[in-house]
Amino acid sequence: MAESPKPRVLVVHGPNLDRLGSREKEIYGDMSLADLNEEIRAVAAKLGLDCDIFQSNAEGDLVSKINSSGDAFDFLVINPGAYTHTSHALQDAIRASSLPAIEVHLSNIGAREPFRRHSVIAPACLGSIAGFGTFSYLMALEMALSLLEVREE
């Protein structure tokens, strides 16, 4: 009997996440994006997930990546960064991709400045995980696997 392919997860990092480890360490911690991506890949592999990672500071690049990913992936984990609060284009791309998605944030956006407390991305996602630093991504991977397993039953 042939082994079924590993579920494919796309992790998308939005603007300024390339500055992790050097910006506002009291909020975002001191782990670099490269180190975070390494941790994401390691946990994904342990969970039996095939994981691709993409980062851009440009809204159009993020939209294009999501638009081209619907058939190639089974799940989307996205940290839209500051686009969380403004990007209807990202929300539309997530919806159009038909990928189940989880929104993640390193910080607790609900406990931050008033403008950060509203997400225009959340309505296009199954749920959000925020406030747990890098563990937000790792929890999202575990939840993605659980949801994909339920979907297969």
Rosetta blueprint (number, residue, H / E / L):
1 M L
2 A L
3 E L
4 S L
5 P L
6 K L
7 P L
8 R E
9 V E
10 L E
11 V E
12 V E
13 H E
14 G L
15 P L
16 N L
17 L H
18 D H
19 R H
20 L L
21 G L
22 S L
23 R L
24 E L
25 K H
26 E H
27 I H
28 Y H
29 G L
30 D L
31 M L
32 S L
33 L H
34 A H
35 D H
36 L H
37 N H
38 E H
39 E H
40 I H
41 R H
42 A H
43 V H
44 A H
45 A H
46 K H
47 L H
48 G L
49 L L
50 D E
51 C E
52 D E
53 I E
54 F E
55 Q E
56 S L
57 N L
58 A L
59 E H
60 G H
61 D H
62 L H
63 V H
64 S H
65 K H
66 I H
67 N H
68 S L
69 S L
70 G L
71 D L
72 A L
73 F L
74 D L
75 F E
76 L E
77 V E
78 I E
79 N E
80 P L
81 G H
82 A H
83 Y H
84 T H
85 H H
86 T L
87 S L
88 H H
89 A H
90 L H
91 Q H
92 D H
93 A H
94 I H
95 R H
96 A H
97 S H
98 S L
99 L L
100 P L
101 A E
102 I E
103 E E
104 V E
105 H E
106 L L
107 S L
108 N L
109 I H
110 G H
111 A H
112 R L
113 E L
114 P H
115 F H
116 R H
117 R L
118 H L
119 S L
120 V L
121 I L
122 A H
123 P H
124 A H
125 C L
126 L L
127 G E
128 S E
129 I E
130 A E
131 G L
132 F L
133 G L
134 T L
135 F H
136 S H
137 Y H
138 L H
139 M H
140 A H
141 L H
142 E H
143 M H
144 A H
145 L H
146 S H
147 L H
148 L H
149 E H
150 V H
151 R H
152 E H
153 E L
